[in-house]
Amino acid sequence: MGDKPSFYEKLGLGQLHRVMQFAAPYKSRVIISIILAIVLAVMSPVRPYLIQLTINDYVRDGQAPDVQQTLINVVIWITVIQIGLLLLESGLRFYFSFLTAWLGQTVVKDLRVKVYGKILSLNLRQFDRTPIGTLTTRTINDIESVNNIFSEGLIPIIADLLSIVAVLVYMFMTDWQLTLISLAPFPFLILATYFFKESVNRSFIQVRNAVARLNAFVQEHLTGIAVVQAFSVEEKESAKFREINKDHRDANIRAIFAYSVFFPIVEIVLAVGVGLMVWWAGTAAFNLQGPEAQELLGKMMSFYLCLNLLFRPLRVIADKFNVLQMGMVASERIFKVLDNDDYIKDTGHVVPEQSKGKVEFRNVSFAYEEGHYVLKNISFKAEPGETVAIVGHTGSGKTSIISLMNRLYEIQEGEILIDDINIKDYKLDALRRTIGVVLQDVFLFSGSVMDNITLFDSKITREQVMEAAKMIDMHDFIMQLPGGYDYNVMERGGTLSLGQRQLISFIRAILYNPSILILDEATSSIDTESEILIQKAIDQLIKGRTSVVIAHRLSTIRKANKIIVLDKGEIRETGTHDELLAMKGFYYNLHQMQFEKKKPVGAR
């Protein structure tokens, strides 16, 4: 059985309550904004009342000159008071709008940090399944919609409703018959508001979905622009983009159409209400004389202002409800990210001062998708200082093994140990500091060479970086770049060759002085000159370190202490280079294919 629903969930307000919890640290400002909403609501009917009072009690014909002068002075003072009230109300409304907008932006700031932090901790399989553009939409666009819950949604709606109630109470207390006549067309407005809200809500949902598709499409195709251009499919991809963009435009136009219909209806209803009021008052005026006629005139002027005050929030309240609803839809998507429990649990406590570098896999089985195992019962050891090479055909599970060592994914069966301690018992950052990784596809961030080596860690000095580069003979290579260590590599290292990016990743790895080094196809995509340089660097890097090397080029692993041959997620052979060749099995076949170009021999 699940947890019992809370009080707010029973009322259907669970989502809203959760959003409001992010405003809890700013409770005082929320309270102030609600107080301001109440004050502004109370002030709404004051000016119509003063207009009625002025006309009924102080605008008279046939008074003596001295009395007229006194009345004029009173009218002047009432006018001054009205101007003062108008200025005060404008100031309070300004502060109210600023405060709600401040709340929205502050909550957005906190929420965005929380969501981004959660995304960073998610299991990598989430990124395998979810387009990056969709997560970008969650972090940027959807969270911005939550801002509208505060700046244009919940609290402004409360303020508008209070203002409507205050004005209605004043009107009924003044003349209930005139009020009912004036509000006779009001049911039509309620009906129009309902249809407007539903229409715009559907359109906004379609707009949000279209924005998510646009972001995902643009992000994916800009990242893969080289492939698009290389295969000359620009026009086909542009056609796809135009179709998605057309859906986005159409959804917005449907919303615009609803606005274009609704606002004139509001104006018509207001005009009809005013017309009915004038008709009724004009009819009644024929039967009234003297002070009673004067009083009716005051009511008419007061009610005209009240109707404007009443319909002003009604014009936008349906829109604000839609903004609130869209904010809630966006928050639901955001909370799905925050509630995602598919992340690496950092519950370990071991923080070794210095790791020896012993690695052991014990009966490890792993699947990206439940039931489809890519690794099956993998067991091997790498003693401290040993170099273990893993080879096999594409898709055999080589990269999966190294992804599991630093817990980028969680295994389903078995255990992985470093220095005879299960990796789940290590603090996650301590585990990953122990392991240095040089990947096949090196990712560089926008910024300088220095920033990409230090990963923006200000604690690492330039001297330390230069010393690490000199250790593997790469300092001169960097100094040949324009600007040296300050050279801007641009996004994804686009201004550098594959070999140059690979060299930078080596310095990055050596700088953190790991006990265990992982080399994933480190020389698979580079030229011969860079390979020679990198091979020298590898020889320097692996000294005194446990190394796990994955390579298609078997020439780079001849000196490995142990070679593990994978096939379809299982270990087929283990031994040194010479031992495996003597077996004439899987490894022998790979060797023949690469070096002797002979027809592969069937595996035993």
DOLOFI-191913 format. One line per 10 residues: number of its first residue (from 0); their letters; for each residue z, x, y of C-alpha. Coordinates in pm, 1 decimal. Last residue first. Layout:
BEGIN
NUM = a = Z X Y | ...
end
This chain:
BEGIN
603 = ragvpkkkef = -3089.2 3704.7 -2318.0 | -3310.1 3676.5 -2020.1 | -3684.9 3673.8 -2065.7 | -3857.8 3982.3 -1930.6 | -4010.9 3949.6 -1590.6 | -4375.9 4051.3 -1559.5 | -4384.6 4389.2 -1399.0 | -4373.3 4465.6 -1029.3 | -4186.2 4790.3 -1105.1 | -3945.2 4786.8 -815.3
593 = qmqhlnyyfg = -3857.0 4433.7 -711.3 | -3954.2 4220.6 -1013.2 | -3834.1 4483.5 -1260.9 | -3495.6 4503.5 -1091.6 | -3452.3 4127.9 -1096.8 | -3541.7 4120.0 -1467.2 | -3298.3 4403.4 -1541.1 | -3026.0 4214.3 -1361.5 | -3084.9 3908.6 -1578.8 | -3094.2 4098.2 -1905.9
583 = kmalledhtg = -3213.6 4441.7 -2008.7 | -2856.6 4546.3 -2102.2 | -2933.4 4909.5 -2012.2 | -3021.0 4801.8 -1658.7 | -2682.6 4635.6 -1631.1 | -2497.5 4947.5 -1739.1 | -2693.4 5169.3 -1501.1 | -2620.1 4950.2 -1199.2 | -2256.2 4905.1 -1289.6 | -2126.0 4603.5 -1477.0
573 = teriegkdlv = -2103.1 4222.9 -1482.8 | -2349.6 3973.0 -1626.7 | -2413.2 3598.1 -1633.7 | -2158.5 3472.7 -1383.2 | -2225.5 3104.8 -1320.3 | -2345.7 2913.2 -1014.7 | -2704.9 2870.6 -1128.6 | -2737.2 3240.6 -1209.9 | -2504.5 3504.5 -1072.4 | -2507.9 3877.3 -1154.2
563 = iiknakrits = -2193.0 4066.5 -1057.4 | -2230.1 4436.7 -980.9 | -1928.7 4665.7 -993.0 | -1845.9 5003.2 -844.0 | -2147.9 4972.0 -612.3 | -2357.8 5288.9 -575.3 | -2687.7 5120.0 -663.1 | -2615.7 4841.4 -413.0 | -2868.7 4901.7 -132.6 | -3163.4 4957.8 -367.8
553 = lrhaivvstr = -3110.7 4611.2 -511.5 | -3258.8 4455.2 -202.1 | -3159.6 4089.2 -237.5 | -2808.1 4173.6 -131.4 | -2455.1 4038.0 -125.3 | -2186.1 4299.7 -76.8 | -1813.3 4250.4 -123.6 | -1630.8 4551.8 6.3 | -1273.0 4664.4 -42.1 | -1216.2 4921.4 225.1
543 = gkilqdiakq = -1134.6 5292.9 223.0 | -1488.5 5387.3 322.9 | -1690.8 5066.7 335.0 | -1775.5 5093.0 703.5 | -1908.2 5446.7 700.7 | -2149.3 5381.0 414.5 | -2244.7 5055.3 581.6 | -2320.7 5234.6 907.0 | -2547.9 5479.6 728.5 | -2719.3 5182.0 563.9
533 = iliesetdis = -2749.8 5019.6 905.3 | -2932.1 5317.8 1052.0 | -3165.1 5342.1 752.1 | -3223.1 4967.3 764.0 | -3297.9 4982.1 1135.9 | -3577.4 5231.6 1073.6 | -3708.1 5032.7 775.0 | -3730.1 4704.6 963.3 | -3480.0 4424.5 930.5 | -3443.6 4092.8 748.9
523 = staedlilis = -3251.7 4164.5 428.9 | -3028.5 4448.2 548.3 | -2695.5 4265.8 587.2 | -2768.8 4014.8 310.8 | -2405.6 3903.5 340.1 | -2176.8 4201.3 388.4 | -1810.8 4110.4 345.6 | -1547.1 4371.5 427.7 | -1185.4 4361.1 315.6 | -909.0 4560.6 482.3
513 = pnyliarifs = -1039.3 4466.2 825.9 | -1034.5 4708.0 1122.8 | -1097.8 4444.1 1395.0 | -1342.6 4676.5 1569.3 | -1530.1 4747.7 1244.0 | -1657.3 4389.2 1216.5 | -1770.8 4353.5 1578.1 | -1938.0 4693.9 1556.6 | -2127.0 4575.0 1251.2 | -2222.0 4249.6 1426.7
503 = ilqrqglslt = -2380.7 4452.7 1706.2 | -2595.0 4636.6 1451.2 | -2713.3 4308.5 1300.0 | -2817.1 4178.9 1639.7 | -3020.0 4495.3 1689.7 | -3184.6 4457.6 1350.5 | -3276.9 4096.3 1413.4 | -3434.0 4195.9 1745.9 | -3259.2 4130.8 2074.1 | -3350.9 3910.1 2372.6
493 = ggremvnydy = -3275.5 3587.6 2181.3 | -2917.0 3687.0 2107.5 | -2825.3 3325.9 2024.3 | -2837.4 3245.7 2397.8 | -2890.6 3550.7 2620.2 | -2817.7 3912.6 2514.3 | -2698.5 4008.4 2862.2 | -2661.4 4389.6 2876.9 | -2311.3 4484.9 2991.8 | -2257.8 4729.2 2703.3
483 = ggplqmifdh = -2563.3 4925.5 2812.3 | -2710.3 4784.5 3132.3 | -3066.7 4796.0 3003.2 | -3023.2 4887.9 2632.2 | -3035.1 5259.2 2544.5 | -2655.7 5275.5 2578.6 | -2628.8 5034.0 2287.1 | -2826.7 5260.2 2052.9 | -2630.5 5566.1 2166.4 | -2302.2 5397.6 2074.3
473 = mdimkaaemv = -2425.3 5298.2 1729.3 | -2317.4 5599.3 1521.5 | -2075.3 5408.9 1295.5 | -1756.0 5551.5 1444.8 | -1926.2 5574.7 1783.6 | -1947.7 5196.2 1808.2 | -1577.4 5159.6 1725.0 | -1489.8 5414.4 1995.1 | -1706.7 5231.2 2246.8 | -1532.1 4903.8 2167.2
463 = qertiksdfl = -1187.6 5060.2 2196.3 | -1281.2 5219.1 2529.9 | -1407.7 4884.6 2661.2 | -1065.4 4736.8 2597.6 | -971.7 4457.2 2356.5 | -698.8 4235.4 2502.3 | -958.6 4033.5 2695.1 | -1088.0 3877.6 2372.9 | -1426.3 3729.5 2468.5 | -1564.0 3766.5 2114.9
453 = tindmvsgsf = -1495.5 4142.7 2145.8 | -1842.6 4240.4 2021.1 | -2016.3 3943.9 2180.4 | -1841.2 3996.6 2512.7 | -1934.9 4365.6 2518.3 | -2300.2 4292.3 2441.1 | -2297.7 4062.9 2742.0 | -2311.7 3686.9 2753.5 | -2466.2 3390.2 2576.6 | -2326.5 3389.0 2224.8
443 = lfvdqlvvgi = -2461.2 3590.9 1932.9 | -2505.9 3453.3 1582.4 | -2603.4 3695.9 1308.0 | -2801.3 3535.6 1027.4 | -2730.6 3756.4 726.0 | -2361.4 3763.9 800.1 | -2134.4 4060.5 864.3 | -1779.1 3951.2 793.1 | -1448.4 4134.2 826.0 | -1157.7 3998.9 623.2
433 = trrladlkyd = -790.9 4068.6 700.0 | -818.3 3898.6 1038.4 | -936.8 3589.6 850.0 | -623.9 3576.9 638.5 | -393.7 3629.6 937.6 | -571.9 3351.3 1128.5 | -525.3 3113.3 836.5 | -161.9 3195.1 771.4 | -168.1 3303.4 411.0 | -32.2 3087.2 127.7
423 = kiniddilie = -370.7 2917.0 78.2 | -517.7 3262.1 6.8 | -309.6 3280.0 -311.2 | -121.5 3608.3 -317.4 | -205.3 3881.3 -574.2 | -316.2 4120.7 -295.5 | -575.7 3860.8 -203.3 | -598.1 3570.7 -445.7 | -849.6 3292.3 -499.8 | -752.6 2996.6 -715.0
413 = geqieylrnm = -902.9 2758.7 -969.5 | -1059.4 2418.7 -905.9 | -1186.7 2216.9 -608.0 | -1224.2 2505.2 -363.5 | -1173.8 2462.9 10.9 | -1446.2 2571.5 251.0 | -1443.9 2823.7 537.0 | -1143.1 2955.2 352.7 | -1189.6 3329.9 413.9 | -1286.4 3400.3 53.1
403 = lsiistkgsg = -1462.0 3065.8 5.0 | -1757.7 3144.3 228.2 | -1798.1 3473.2 40.3 | -1849.7 3293.1 -288.7 | -2079.1 3027.3 -139.1 | -2313.0 3300.4 -15.8 | -2382.1 3411.8 -373.4 | -2414.1 3065.0 -527.4 | -2734.7 3093.1 -734.9 | -2941.2 2919.4 -469.9
393 = thgviavteg = -3178.2 3210.7 -416.9 | -3180.3 3429.5 -729.0 | -2888.2 3655.9 -806.5 | -2683.3 3945.3 -681.5 | -2318.4 4007.2 -599.6 | -2204.2 4361.9 -525.7 | -1843.3 4476.8 -555.5 | -1740.2 4787.2 -366.2 | -1393.3 4907.8 -455.3 | -1135.3 5028.1 -204.9
383 = peakfsinkl = -857.7 4805.8 -335.3 | -958.7 4650.4 -668.5 | -1219.2 4376.8 -678.9 | -1157.9 4125.8 -954.4 | -1373.8 3856.2 -1117.0 | -1363.4 3494.2 -1232.6 | -1604.9 3210.9 -1148.5 | -1558.7 2890.5 -1348.5 | -1861.2 2713.2 -1208.0 | -1996.9 2759.6 -857.3
373 = vyhgeeyafs = -2256.3 2521.7 -710.4 | -2081.2 2216.8 -854.1 | -2233.9 1876.6 -784.5 | -1945.3 1640.0 -867.9 | -1827.1 1592.4 -509.6 | -2074.8 1742.4 -264.1 | -2022.9 2098.0 -142.0 | -1892.8 2185.6 -490.1 | -1665.4 2469.0 -603.5 | -1526.2 2603.4 -927.7
363 = vnrfevkgks = -1298.7 2908.2 -937.0 | -1162.6 3027.3 -1271.6 | -954.9 3299.8 -1109.5 | -1118.6 3495.3 -828.1 | -939.2 3818.0 -736.8 | -948.1 4040.7 -429.7 | -733.9 4351.0 -369.4 | -759.1 4465.3 -8.9 | -432.7 4649.5 42.2 | -348.0 4425.0 337.0
353 = qepvvhgtdk = -143.5 4564.8 622.6 | 127.0 4386.7 820.0 | 85.3 4081.4 601.9 | 127.5 3735.6 757.0 | 221.1 3493.8 478.4 | 327.7 3146.8 597.0 | 52.9 2911.4 484.6 | 15.8 2550.8 598.5 | -311.0 2588.4 788.3 | -488.1 2292.5 630.3
343 = iyddndlvkf = -864.3 2348.6 650.4 | -1018.7 2026.2 770.8 | -1139.3 1707.7 610.7 | -860.4 1495.3 756.7 | -1087.3 1321.2 1006.5 | -850.9 1116.9 1222.3 | -946.4 1302.6 1542.1 | -1317.7 1259.5 1468.7 | -1277.1 892.1 1384.1 | -1059.6 869.9 1694.9
333 = iresavmgmq = -1358.5 966.1 1907.1 | -1578.7 698.8 1754.0 | -1310.1 436.2 1816.9 | -1268.1 570.4 2170.3 | -1638.1 511.6 2235.4 | -1611.8 150.7 2118.8 | -1298.2 109.3 2333.1 | -1473.6 255.1 2635.7 | -1762.6 21.4 2568.7 | -1516.9 -269.9 2567.9
323 = lvnfkdaivr = -1354.6 -157.4 2892.0 | -1693.0 -111.1 3058.9 | -1793.7 -453.2 2929.8 | -1473.2 -604.6 3067.5 | -1549.0 -430.3 3395.1 | -1891.5 -590.0 3407.3 | -1734.8 -930.5 3349.0 | -1486.5 -855.5 3628.1 | -1759.2 -751.0 3870.6 | -1874.0 -1069.8 4038.5
313 = lprfllnlcl = -1543.3 -1241.3 3959.6 | -1364.5 -979.4 4172.7 | -1562.8 -1091.4 4482.7 | -1563.5 -1456.8 4380.3 | -1199.5 -1520.8 4461.6 | -1184.6 -1326.0 4788.2 | -1502.8 -1498.0 4899.7 | -1359.8 -1833.9 4797.5 | -1039.2 -1749.7 4980.8 | -1223.8 -1667.7 5302.6
303 = yfsmmkglle = -1398.9 -2004.6 5295.6 | -1067.2 -2165.7 5200.0 | -898.7 -2034.1 5515.3 | -1178.3 -2153.7 5742.0 | -1178.3 -2493.2 5573.6 | -799.9 -2517.2 5581.3 | -793.2 -2445.8 5955.2 | -1054.2 -2715.9 6018.9 | -848.5 -2961.9 5813.8 | -542.8 -2884.0 6028.9
293 = qaepgqlnfa = -739.4 -2953.9 6349.6 | -855.5 -3288.5 6206.1 | -491.8 -3374.5 6125.9 | -377.2 -3257.0 6471.0 | -608.1 -3499.1 6652.9 | -818.7 -3736.3 6445.7 | -905.5 -3798.4 6081.6 | -1131.3 -4052.0 5908.1 | -1456.9 -3881.4 6001.1 | -1304.5 -3546.3 5906.6
283 = atgawwvmlg = -1279.0 -3651.7 5539.7 | -1655.7 -3652.4 5499.7 | -1683.0 -3311.7 5666.9 | -1405.5 -3173.4 5447.3 | -1577.0 -3297.0 5130.7 | -1918.2 -3171.9 5236.5 | -1783.1 -2837.7 5362.3 | -1596.2 -2778.8 5035.1 | -1895.9 -2883.1 4827.2 | -2118.0 -2641.3 5022.4
273 = vgvalvievi = -1869.8 -2355.5 4982.2 | -1858.7 -2411.9 4607.1 | -2238.6 -2438.8 4590.8 | -2272.2 -2111.4 4781.6 | -2025.4 -1938.2 4547.9 | -2209.0 -2071.5 4242.0 | -2539.3 -1949.3 4387.9 | -2392.8 -1603.6 4461.8 | -2254.9 -1576.7 4108.4 | -2590.9 -1684.6 3964.3
263 = pffvsyafia = -2761.6 -1419.1 4178.5 | -2529.3 -1158.4 4020.3 | -2592.3 -1270.3 3661.4 | -2972.4 -1261.4 3643.5 | -3030.6 -909.1 3774.6 | -2727.0 -783.3 3584.2 | -2868.6 -917.6 3256.5 | -3208.3 -765.3 3338.6 | -3044.0 -427.6 3404.6 | -2877.6 -439.3 3059.9
253 = rinadrhdkn = -3209.1 -517.6 2893.2 | -3367.3 -237.3 3097.2 | -3107.0 8.2 2970.2 | -3180.9 -78.8 2606.9 | -3553.4 -50.4 2673.0 | -3512.9 294.5 2829.5 | -3310.5 429.5 2536.1 | -3558.3 287.0 2285.3 | -3841.1 447.6 2486.6 | -3657.6 782.1 2475.8
243 = ierfkaseke = -3642.2 761.1 2096.8 | -4015.6 684.4 2082.8 | -4103.1 950.3 2337.7 | -3903.7 1207.1 2138.9 | -4092.8 1125.2 1820.2 | -4423.2 1157.1 2006.6 | -4309.8 1488.4 2154.0 | -4234.9 1609.7 1801.8 | -4587.4 1523.3 1692.1 | -4737.1 1680.8 2003.6
233 = evsfaqvvai = -4538.6 2002.1 1968.1 | -4631.4 2041.4 1600.8 | -4819.4 2368.3 1646.0 | -4661.8 2535.0 1340.3 | -4529.2 2835.4 1535.8 | -4440.3 2616.5 1832.0 | -4209.6 2385.6 1640.7 | -4065.7 2674.8 1438.7 | -3981.6 2871.3 1754.5 | -3832.2 2558.0 1912.5
223 = gtlheqvfan = -3573.5 2527.5 1633.7 | -3266.8 2528.7 1858.6 | -3456.0 2321.6 2115.0 | -3553.7 2082.4 1837.9 | -3201.7 2030.2 1704.5 | -3037.0 1991.9 2043.6 | -3306.2 1753.9 2169.9 | -3293.4 1531.5 1860.3 | -2912.8 1516.8 1838.1 | -2875.5 1443.3 2209.2
213 = lravanrvqi = -3144.9 1176.0 2203.6 | -3002.5 1011.6 1891.8 | -2654.6 999.1 2048.4 | -2800.3 859.3 2371.9 | -2988.9 592.4 2174.3 | -2669.6 486.3 1998.7 | -2489.5 462.0 2330.9 | -2774.8 263.8 2489.0 | -2783.7 23.6 2192.4 | -2410.2 -33.8 2229.4
203 = fsrnvsekff = -2463.5 -86.9 2603.0 | -2735.8 -344.5 2541.2 | -2520.6 -545.2 2302.9 | -2234.1 -540.7 2553.4 | -2467.1 -635.7 2837.2 | -2581.9 -948.0 2655.3 | -2233.6 -1050.9 2543.2 | -2081.6 -1002.5 2889.0 | -2364.0 -1186.2 3063.6 | -2342.6 -1478.9 2822.0
193 = ytalilfpfp = -1968.2 -1509.6 2885.5 | -2003.0 -1467.2 3261.5 | -2268.9 -1740.3 3278.0 | -2033.4 -1981.5 3098.5 | -1743.0 -1889.6 3326.4 | -1969.9 -1931.7 3629.4 | -2080.0 -2274.6 3511.3 | -1712.6 -2368.6 3470.6 | -1653.2 -2269.6 3840.0 | -1899.2 -2525.1 3983.9
183 = alsiltlqwd = -1607.4 -2762.8 4069.1 | -1400.2 -2483.2 4224.5 | -1436.9 -2602.5 4585.5 | -1365.8 -2965.5 4490.6 | -1059.2 -2864.7 4288.2 | -928.1 -2653.7 4576.6 | -988.3 -2928.0 4834.6 | -782.4 -3163.6 4618.9 | -504.5 -2907.5 4560.5 | -456.0 -2838.7 4928.4
173 = tmfmyvlvav = -239.8 -2546.7 5049.4 | -34.9 -2490.9 4733.0 | -352.2 -2509.7 4523.7 | -527.1 -2254.0 4746.1 | -229.9 -2014.9 4753.4 | -193.2 -2024.6 4373.0 | -566.7 -1966.3 4333.5 | -557.7 -1662.5 4564.5 | -264.1 -1507.7 4380.7 | -421.3 -1572.8 4038.8
163 = islldaiipi = -751.9 -1415.8 4143.0 | -571.2 -1109.8 4284.0 | -368.5 -1073.5 3964.8 | -688.4 -1091.0 3760.7 | -855.3 -828.2 3980.1 | -559.0 -589.9 3954.6 | -538.1 -632.6 3576.7 | -911.8 -564.0 3554.4 | -865.5 -253.1 3771.6 | -589.2 -136.6 3530.6
153 = lgesfinnvs = -794.5 -188.7 3212.2 | -1148.0 -93.9 3303.7 | -1301.8 83.6 3600.5 | -1101.6 405.6 3649.3 | -874.8 374.6 3344.7 | -1106.7 252.5 3070.0 | -1389.8 430.8 3255.4 | -1241.6 769.0 3162.1 | -1277.7 665.6 2797.6 | -1653.2 647.0 2858.8
143 = eidnitrttl = -1645.0 1017.5 2951.5 | -1502.1 1080.3 2604.0 | -1807.6 917.7 2451.8 | -2053.3 1122.0 2658.6 | -1907.9 1473.8 2621.6 | -1716.2 1544.7 2299.5 | -1856.9 1255.6 2092.2 | -2208.5 1319.3 2221.7 | -2178.4 1688.6 2131.6 | -2064.6 1586.0 1783.9
133 = tgiptrdfqr = -2382.6 1379.8 1752.2 | -2595.3 1666.8 1883.7 | -2449.0 1894.6 1616.2 | -2587.7 1665.4 1346.9 | -2320.4 1570.4 1090.5 | -2339.5 1646.8 717.4 | -2342.7 2028.2 707.9 | -2115.4 2029.5 1011.0 | -1860.0 1825.5 818.1 | -1903.2 2062.7 523.3
123 = lnlslikgyv = -1773.0 2337.5 750.7 | -1424.1 2191.1 728.8 | -1307.0 2085.9 1069.3 | -1083.6 2315.5 1274.5 | -1324.5 2369.8 1565.5 | -1391.9 1996.3 1579.3 | -1019.2 1930.0 1611.9 | -989.3 2170.9 1904.5 | -1286.8 2003.7 2069.0 | -1126.0 1662.0 2023.8
113 = kvrldkvvtq = -790.9 1776.2 2165.9 | -949.1 1952.8 2462.8 | -1165.0 1646.9 2531.2 | -861.2 1418.6 2513.2 | -662.5 1620.7 2764.2 | -949.9 1639.5 3013.2 | -1042.8 1275.3 2957.9 | -681.3 1172.8 3021.8 | -690.7 1367.6 3347.8 | -1025.1 1217.1 3449.4
103 = glwatlfsfy = -908.9 862.6 3382.8 | -573.0 905.6 3552.0 | -739.5 1056.6 3858.8 | -985.2 763.7 3870.1 | -692.8 519.6 3850.6 | -510.1 706.4 4128.4 | -815.4 736.6 4355.0 | -896.1 366.8 4322.1 | -532.9 268.9 4395.2 | -512.2 516.4 4684.9
93 = frlgsellll = -827.1 370.6 4839.9 | -709.6 17.0 4774.6 | -376.5 96.5 4942.4 | -553.2 241.7 5246.2 | -790.5 -54.9 5271.0 | -496.2 -296.7 5238.3 | -308.2 -115.8 5514.6 | -614.8 -120.3 5741.3 | -671.3 -490.6 5675.4 | -301.2 -565.7 5724.2
83 = giqivtiwiv = -308.3 -383.2 6059.1 | -621.9 -570.4 6163.9 | -453.9 -894.8 6063.0 | -140.7 -804.4 6256.5 | -350.6 -727.4 6563.1 | -522.5 -1065.0 6523.6 | -184.3 -1236.3 6493.7 | -75.2 -1054.5 6809.9 | -387.2 -1165.6 6996.5 | -337.6 -1522.9 6877.0
73 = vniltqqvdp = 21.0 -1515.8 7006.4 | -96.0 -1383.5 7345.6 | -361.0 -1654.7 7359.6 | -98.3 -1915.7 7281.8 | 121.4 -1789.2 7565.0 | -174.7 -1793.8 7804.5 | -257.9 -2150.3 7698.2 | 100.7 -2258.3 7769.1 | 82.7 -2114.1 8121.7 | -254.8 -2282.2 8175.7
63 = aqgdrvydni = -136.7 -2625.1 8049.6 | -288.0 -2731.7 7715.5 | -598.6 -2949.0 7688.5 | -741.5 -2798.7 7371.2 | -538.0 -2613.6 7110.6 | -580.6 -2305.1 6892.0 | -226.3 -2191.6 6818.3 | -90.9 -2402.8 6533.3 | -378.9 -2506.1 6308.7 | -633.9 -2238.8 6399.4
53 = tlqilyprvp = -393.0 -1945.4 6398.2 | -204.0 -2062.1 6090.1 | -525.8 -2109.0 5893.8 | -643.5 -1758.5 5988.7 | -297.7 -1619.0 5902.2 | -314.3 -1788.8 5560.9 | -660.6 -1645.7 5494.7 | -517.3 -1300.2 5583.5 | -217.6 -1332.9 5350.7 | -412.1 -1456.3 5045.6
43 = smvalviali = -495.9 -1105.1 4912.3 | -167.2 -932.7 5005.1 | 9.5 -1051.5 4690.0 | -274.3 -916.2 4474.3 | -270.1 -583.5 4660.4 | 103.4 -551.5 4598.0 | 62.8 -634.1 4227.4 | -219.9 -383.3 4178.6 | -19.7 -120.7 4372.0 | 271.5 -174.5 4135.5
33 = isiivrskyp = 33.2 -126.2 3840.9 | -101.1 196.7 3995.1 | 252.2 324.5 4054.7 | 348.7 252.1 3693.1 | 44.6 440.0 3563.2 | 126.3 727.4 3797.9 | 483.2 747.1 3665.0 | 362.5 733.7 3303.8 | 149.3 1046.8 3337.9 | 258.9 1206.7 3009.7
23 = aafqmvrhlq = 202.2 861.9 2846.9 | -165.1 845.5 2954.4 | -281.8 972.0 2614.6 | -72.1 693.3 2460.8 | -292.1 448.4 2651.1 | -581.0 527.8 2417.3 | -364.3 447.7 2115.5 | -251.9 120.3 2269.8 | -612.8 26.2 2335.1 | -707.5 89.8 1972.7
13 = glglkeyfsp = -410.0 -106.6 1839.0 | -469.9 -401.5 2070.0 | -568.8 -659.9 1806.2 | -239.9 -842.6 1857.4 | -123.7 -744.4 1508.2 | -237.3 -388.2 1587.5 | -12.9 -382.0 1894.6 | 294.7 -486.6 1695.7 | 220.1 -219.9 1435.6 | 44.9 -283.1 1108.3
3 = kdgm = 250.0 -198.9 799.5 | 155.0 133.1 644.3 | -76.9 123.0 349.9 | 0.0 0.0 0.0
end
